[in-house]
């Protein structure tokens, strides 16, 4: 059955997020369950004059590789991957897992080996993105698996997703442009700050950000969106942080995460569930124990955790940090094949910029 909301979402993605132009070469990727949205994106991309390369993915191939592949096979990176980075101008990835716990019992060391194998290709992708040579966008397609993680029915979760993506607005593109304008005030303020300290229950974390660039995210690279982020100075992050929500990374659930950082490095990482997996990811490479991103979630239409980072990191009144690689456009230099966003609730917390209170109870105190 045709769902007009999918057509509207496809129009947001192609006309605003990816801003497709004639002769753009765009790769669109998702699993078979996301085909209804992929069809609409394909149609809208053709109408925009783009050349479209659709790709279908299946997580069972990854599961078989992790369970039965040799070390050499786990580290194999086809030359085609680098060629694609050189070739495509736009990328769209649809998150569409039907089972978000599929890799809970996979050997985490094998997953780390496989993840780290394409580090050079990831660095090239990040470089081209920072230079504006390629543009990418990640979008979540509502599935039963995501709905179950969020504690919702599929129908209710669909409504939640479309609302968070502003599909229900009379003019979604204009609505996202207004989000950008509102967030730019906060971005400008943070770009004039040198030092940030975050205080909340179980959290007292500080870092320097002078010379780094805060980026305004309003629907261009993620849908839904609503955050501002930067890369902290690599050796400046100190203190401890308690992660408020469970996190699913590579299909593995980790809960009750607590991190201690000294001179930028995570020197202690514990979890109530999935601690071995957490540390295996942080030991993936040298850069994995350093912070590549610090950000503030500003989407107050997302009020509770869903179990998926694409939503949870945007919750209005939160901050998140990501161990691993930094986005070059923010000025960060940390390199890793890991980038794992972990969310801390600040709705009862405070933030200080250059030792002055600038944020309280989930909102910035600036005009």
C-alpha positions as CSV (number, residue, x, y, z in Angstrom):
1,X,0.0,0.0,0.0
2,X,1.3,3.4,-1.0
3,X,2.2,5.6,2.0
4,X,2.3,9.3,1.1
5,X,4.6,10.0,4.1
6,X,7.3,8.0,2.4
7,X,7.0,10.1,-0.7
8,X,7.3,13.3,1.4
9,X,10.3,11.9,3.3
10,X,11.9,11.0,0.0
11,X,11.4,14.6,-1.2
12,X,13.1,15.9,2.0
13,X,16.1,13.6,1.5
14,X,16.6,14.3,-2.2
15,X,15.7,18.0,-2.4
16,X,17.1,19.2,1.0
17,X,19.4,16.7,2.7
18,X,21.3,15.6,-0.4
19,X,20.3,18.5,-2.5
20,X,20.5,16.4,-5.6
21,X,21.4,18.1,-8.9
22,X,21.5,16.9,-12.5
23,X,24.4,14.4,-13.1
24,X,25.0,13.8,-9.4
25,X,26.0,10.1,-8.9
26,X,24.2,8.9,-5.8
27,X,24.4,5.5,-4.1
28,X,21.3,4.6,-2.1
29,X,21.5,1.6,0.2
30,X,19.2,-0.3,2.5
31,X,17.8,-3.8,3.2
32,X,14.8,-5.3,1.4
33,X,12.4,-4.3,4.1
34,X,13.1,-0.6,3.3
35,X,12.3,-1.0,-0.4
36,X,9.1,1.1,-0.2
37,X,11.2,4.1,0.8
38,X,14.1,3.2,-1.5
39,X,11.6,3.1,-4.4
40,X,10.4,6.6,-3.6
41,X,13.9,7.9,-3.2
42,X,15.0,6.4,-6.5
43,X,12.0,8.0,-8.2
44,X,12.7,11.4,-6.7
45,X,16.4,11.2,-7.4
46,X,15.7,10.4,-11.1
47,X,13.3,13.4,-11.2
48,X,16.2,15.6,-9.9
49,X,18.4,14.4,-12.9
50,X,20.8,12.3,-10.8
51,X,22.4,9.0,-11.8
52,X,21.2,6.5,-9.2
53,X,23.0,3.3,-8.1
54,X,20.7,1.3,-5.7
55,X,22.3,-1.3,-3.3
56,X,20.5,-3.9,-1.2
57,X,22.2,-5.1,2.0
58,X,21.6,-8.2,4.2
59,X,23.1,-8.5,7.7
60,X,23.2,-12.3,7.5
61,X,26.2,-12.0,5.2
62,X,28.0,-10.2,8.0
63,X,26.9,-12.7,10.6
64,X,28.2,-15.6,8.5
65,X,31.5,-13.8,7.9
66,X,32.0,-13.0,11.6
67,X,31.2,-16.6,12.6
68,X,32.9,-18.6,9.8
69,X,35.5,-16.2,8.2
70,X,39.2,-16.5,8.6
71,X,41.3,-13.6,9.9
72,X,42.5,-13.0,6.4
73,X,38.9,-12.9,5.1
74,X,37.8,-10.6,8.0
75,X,40.6,-8.1,7.0
76,X,39.8,-8.2,3.2
77,X,38.9,-4.8,1.7
78,X,38.0,-4.8,-1.9
79,X,39.7,-2.2,-4.1
80,X,36.2,-1.4,-5.4
81,X,35.4,0.3,-2.1
82,X,38.1,3.0,-2.6
83,X,37.1,3.4,-6.2
84,X,33.5,4.0,-5.2
85,X,34.6,6.8,-2.8
86,X,36.4,8.4,-5.7
87,X,33.3,7.9,-8.0
88,X,30.1,8.7,-6.1
89,X,29.2,12.3,-5.2
90,X,26.2,11.5,-2.9
91,X,25.6,8.7,-0.4
92,X,22.3,7.6,1.3
93,X,22.2,4.9,3.9
94,X,18.9,3.7,5.3
95,X,19.1,2.1,8.7
96,X,16.5,-0.7,8.5
97,X,17.4,-3.5,10.9
98,X,14.7,-6.0,11.7
99,X,16.7,-7.6,14.5
100,X,18.9,-5.0,16.4
101,X,20.4,-7.7,18.6
102,X,21.6,-9.9,15.7
103,X,25.3,-9.7,16.6
104,X,25.0,-10.0,20.4
105,X,26.7,-13.4,20.4
106,X,29.3,-12.8,17.7
107,X,33.0,-12.7,18.7
108,X,33.7,-9.0,19.4
109,X,37.4,-9.4,18.6
110,X,36.4,-10.6,15.1
111,X,34.1,-7.6,14.7
112,X,36.9,-5.3,15.8
113,X,39.3,-6.8,13.3
114,X,36.8,-6.4,10.5
115,X,35.9,-2.8,11.5
116,X,39.6,-1.7,11.6
117,X,40.4,-3.2,8.2
118,X,38.9,-0.3,6.3
119,X,40.4,2.5,8.3
120,X,42.2,4.1,5.3
121,X,39.0,4.1,3.3
122,X,37.1,5.7,6.1
123,X,39.7,8.4,6.4
124,X,39.5,9.1,2.7
125,X,35.7,9.3,2.9
126,X,35.9,11.7,5.9
127,X,38.5,13.8,4.0
128,X,36.3,14.1,0.9
129,X,33.2,14.9,3.0
130,X,35.1,17.7,4.8
131,X,36.3,19.1,1.4
132,X,32.7,19.0,0.0
133,X,33.6,16.5,-2.7
134,X,30.9,14.1,-1.4
135,X,27.7,14.5,0.6
136,X,26.1,11.8,2.7
137,X,22.9,11.3,4.7
138,X,21.8,8.6,7.1
139,X,18.0,7.9,7.6
140,X,16.1,5.5,9.8
141,X,13.4,3.4,8.2
142,X,10.9,2.2,10.9
143,X,10.9,-1.6,11.5
144,X,9.5,-3.9,14.1
145,X,13.0,-4.3,15.6
146,X,13.4,-0.6,16.2
147,X,9.8,-0.3,17.5
148,X,10.4,-3.0,20.0
149,X,13.6,-1.3,21.2
150,X,11.6,1.9,21.7
151,X,8.8,0.0,23.5
152,X,6.3,1.0,20.9
153,X,4.0,-0.6,18.4
154,X,5.2,-0.3,14.8
155,X,2.3,2.1,13.9
156,X,3.2,4.4,16.9
157,X,6.9,4.2,16.0
158,X,6.2,5.1,12.4
159,X,4.3,8.2,13.6
160,X,7.2,9.0,15.9
161,X,9.8,8.7,13.1
162,X,7.9,10.8,10.6
163,X,7.2,13.5,13.2
164,X,10.9,13.6,14.2
165,X,11.8,14.0,10.6
166,X,9.3,16.9,10.3
167,X,7.3,15.0,7.6
168,X,4.1,16.2,9.3
169,X,4.9,19.8,8.8
170,X,3.1,21.8,6.0
171,X,6.5,22.6,4.4
172,X,9.2,20.2,5.8
173,X,12.1,21.9,4.0
174,X,11.2,25.3,5.4
175,X,10.8,23.7,8.8
176,X,14.4,22.3,8.6
177,X,15.7,25.6,7.5
178,X,14.2,27.2,10.6
179,X,15.8,24.6,12.8
180,X,19.1,25.6,11.3
181,X,18.5,29.2,12.0
182,X,17.6,28.6,15.6
183,X,20.6,26.3,16.2
184,X,23.0,28.8,14.6
185,X,22.7,31.1,17.6
186,X,24.0,28.3,19.8
187,X,26.6,27.4,17.3
188,X,27.9,31.0,17.2
189,X,28.0,31.1,21.0
190,X,30.0,27.8,21.2
191,X,32.4,28.9,18.5
192,X,33.4,31.8,20.7
193,X,34.0,29.5,23.7
194,X,37.4,28.0,24.7
195,X,36.6,25.6,27.5
196,X,33.5,23.5,28.3
197,X,32.6,21.7,31.5
198,X,29.6,19.4,31.8
199,X,28.2,18.5,35.2
200,X,25.4,16.0,35.8
201,X,24.7,13.0,38.0
202,X,27.7,10.7,37.7
203,X,29.3,13.1,35.3
204,X,32.0,15.8,35.6
205,X,33.7,16.2,32.3
206,X,35.7,19.1,30.8
207,X,37.5,19.7,27.5
208,X,39.0,22.6,25.4
209,X,37.7,23.5,22.0
210,X,39.5,26.7,21.1
211,X,40.4,26.7,17.4
212,X,37.9,24.0,16.7
213,X,34.7,24.5,14.8
214,X,31.2,23.8,16.1
215,X,28.9,22.4,13.3
216,X,25.2,23.1,13.0
217,X,23.3,19.9,12.1
218,X,19.8,20.4,10.8
219,X,18.8,17.6,8.5
220,X,21.6,17.6,6.0
221,X,23.5,14.5,7.1
222,X,21.0,12.8,9.4
223,X,17.3,12.4,9.5
224,X,16.0,13.1,12.1
225,X,18.5,15.7,13.2
226,X,19.0,18.5,15.7
227,X,22.4,18.9,17.2
228,X,25.6,20.9,17.3
229,X,29.0,19.2,17.5
230,X,32.7,19.7,17.5
231,X,35.9,17.8,18.0
232,X,37.5,18.6,21.4
233,X,41.2,19.1,21.5
234,X,42.4,15.5,21.7
235,X,44.5,15.6,24.9
236,X,42.2,18.0,26.8
237,X,39.3,15.8,27.8
238,X,39.4,15.0,31.5
239,X,37.0,13.7,34.1
240,X,34.3,11.0,34.1
241,X,30.9,10.5,32.4
242,X,28.0,8.2,33.0
243,X,26.1,7.2,29.9
244,X,22.4,7.5,30.5
245,X,20.9,5.1,27.9
246,X,21.7,1.6,26.6
247,X,23.6,1.7,23.3
248,X,23.5,-0.7,20.5
249,X,26.7,-0.8,18.4
250,X,27.2,-3.3,15.5
251,X,24.1,-5.2,16.7
252,X,25.4,-5.6,20.3
253,X,23.7,-4.1,23.3
254,X,25.8,-2.3,26.0
255,X,24.2,-0.8,29.1
256,X,25.4,1.1,32.2
257,X,28.5,2.6,30.5
258,X,30.9,4.6,32.7
259,X,34.0,6.2,31.3
260,X,37.0,7.9,33.0
261,X,39.3,10.0,30.9
262,X,42.7,11.4,31.6
263,X,44.5,13.8,29.2
264,X,42.1,12.8,26.4
265,X,42.4,9.0,26.8
266,X,39.7,6.7,28.1
267,X,41.7,5.0,30.9
268,X,38.8,3.1,32.4
269,X,35.6,1.8,30.7
270,X,33.0,-0.3,32.6
271,X,29.5,-1.4,31.8
272,X,26.7,-3.3,33.6
273,X,26.2,-5.3,30.4
274,X,28.5,-5.8,27.5
275,X,31.7,-4.6,29.2
276,X,34.0,-7.0,27.3
277,X,32.5,-5.8,24.0
278,X,32.9,-2.2,25.0
279,X,36.6,-2.6,25.8
280,X,37.2,-4.7,22.6
281,X,35.9,-1.8,20.5
282,X,37.9,0.7,22.5
283,X,41.0,-1.4,21.9
284,X,40.3,-1.6,18.1
285,X,43.1,0.9,17.4
286,X,45.1,3.6,19.1
287,X,42.6,6.4,18.3
288,X,39.5,4.4,19.6
289,X,40.2,5.5,23.2
290,X,40.3,9.2,22.3
291,X,37.2,11.4,21.8
292,X,36.5,12.4,18.2
293,X,33.2,14.3,18.9
294,X,31.4,16.2,21.6
295,X,27.9,17.4,20.9
296,X,24.6,18.8,22.3
297,X,21.2,17.3,21.4
298,X,18.7,20.0,20.6
299,X,15.6,18.2,19.1
300,X,13.0,18.7,21.8
301,X,10.5,16.8,19.7
302,X,12.4,13.7,20.7
303,X,11.8,13.3,24.4
304,X,12.8,9.7,25.3
305,X,15.4,7.1,24.3
306,X,14.5,4.7,21.6
307,X,17.6,2.4,21.6
308,X,18.9,3.9,18.4
309,X,21.6,6.4,18.4
310,X,20.3,8.3,15.4
311,X,17.4,9.4,17.6
312,X,18.9,9.3,21.1
313,X,21.8,11.6,20.3
314,X,19.4,14.3,19.2
315,X,17.2,14.2,22.3
316,X,16.7,17.8,23.5
317,X,18.5,18.2,26.8
318,X,21.3,15.7,26.2
319,X,25.0,15.7,25.2
320,X,26.9,12.9,23.6
321,X,30.5,12.1,22.9
322,X,32.0,9.7,20.5
323,X,35.2,7.7,21.1
324,X,37.0,7.3,17.8
325,X,37.4,9.3,14.6
326,X,36.8,13.0,14.3
327,X,35.0,14.8,11.5
328,X,37.8,16.8,9.8
329,X,35.5,19.7,9.1
330,X,35.3,20.3,12.9
331,X,39.1,20.6,13.1
332,X,39.6,17.2,14.8
333,X,42.7,15.1,14.1
334,X,41.9,11.9,15.8
335,X,41.9,8.9,13.5
336,X,40.2,5.5,14.2
337,X,37.8,3.1,12.5
338,X,35.5,3.5,15.6
339,X,32.9,6.2,16.0
340,X,30.5,5.3,18.7
341,X,28.1,8.0,20.0
342,X,27.2,7.7,23.7
343,X,24.5,9.8,25.2
344,X,24.3,11.6,28.6
345,X,21.1,13.2,29.9
346,X,21.6,16.8,31.0
347,X,18.0,17.7,31.8
348,X,19.1,17.9,35.5
349,X,22.6,19.0,34.6
350,X,24.6,22.1,33.9
351,X,27.2,23.3,31.4
352,X,29.8,25.9,31.8
353,X,31.5,27.7,29.0
354,X,34.8,29.5,30.0
355,X,33.6,28.9,33.7
356,X,30.3,30.8,33.1
357,X,27.0,28.9,33.5
358,X,25.5,28.7,30.0
359,X,23.1,25.7,30.2
360,X,20.8,24.5,32.8
361,X,18.0,21.8,33.0
362,X,18.5,20.8,29.4
363,X,18.6,24.2,27.6
364,X,21.1,26.9,26.7
365,X,20.7,30.2,28.7
366,X,21.5,32.4,25.7
367,X,19.3,34.8,23.7
